[in-house]
């Protein structure tokens, strides 16, 4: 079904059956594919809905949208109508040899289609079944990333400041966090299966994945009872950290000064050593207390300097800082090239890897990935 993969890839030999659609589940499927697993994506006759999610810059007649391509490299695809006995029988046949099944059905829908864990486990007791829901296995409500960003505090915290409109993150952040949770759960289940021989049901919800990722913001409310308020890109307990400044040459830059020593070095570079000696700014707790005064001074001083030269000098002194780049500027950096999947004859555009870790123990899988699969409109037989 797909090109042979080197046996020294860490997940070589695994067969993953992907019944999930949109982003979270397919991201997990691409993760397995990049590490050597054979991944078969099952699509309804209309195809994964993200094939139709196109920007104005994309060709109207393509069925591999940029959105679809971000989560579907390295896979083969087959079109099956799971509302028919023939489609269900084909999936059951595939499940008998699958190591992992990925699903993203609302609670109850998998049972209607006869592709739920209880059904497939009878065919394959060693099966690992990953199921993504919006709000958990007992809540039939569908989950949507933007809605979960609103309901779990992310949009509130992402506003430009108190009194400003809540802002959604520009990527489907909750979907991506959920994908990471499911990867961790499935890898844990895979390790357990190696020891016990037993399959497992692994369930993850967008809601719980989002709540688990609130981290220090959640801890602030749990410990102090104070509800965290939006600070734009600023940090609630570190200053200066996250605020964007514009330099004289138009360069936008961000500081991430988490230590007093770093602040002292920053003041030296800015030729304002007296700020480091000022009791209002000498320590991080003091800088948090006097945030507005310090931020105003930094804005005015940085606006009078060359941003490029400032960033170079800060790097020399190990003061955390960076230029604010566009997506295109970020992907053009030399340091980003390892993360790109090369164009192919069937898909003349680069892709982006989901696997960001590496090890000398296995080869890079970049050249092994197949482009995002085309969808074929007819129902197919699977042998």
Buried (B, 14 or more C-beta within 10 A) or exposed (E): EBEEBEEEBEBBEBBBBBBBBBBBBBBBBBBBBBBBBBBBBBBBBEBBBBBEBBEEEEEEEBBBBBBBBBBBBBBBBBBBBBEEEEBBEBBBEBBEEBBBBBBBBBBEBBEEBBBBBEBBBEBBEEBBBBBBBBBBEEBEEBBBBBBBBBBBBBBBBBBEEEEEEBBBBEEBBBBBBBBBBBBEBBBEBBEBBEEEEEBBBBBBBBBBBBBBBBEEBBEBEEEEEEEBEBBBBBBBEBBBBBBEBBBEEEBEBBBBBBEBEBBBBBBBBBEBEEBBEBEEBBEBEBBBBBBEEBBEBBEEBBEEBBBBBBBEBBEEBEBBBEBBEEEEEEBEEEEEEEBEBEEBEEBEEBBBBBBEEEEEEBBEBBEBBBBBBEBBEEBEEBE
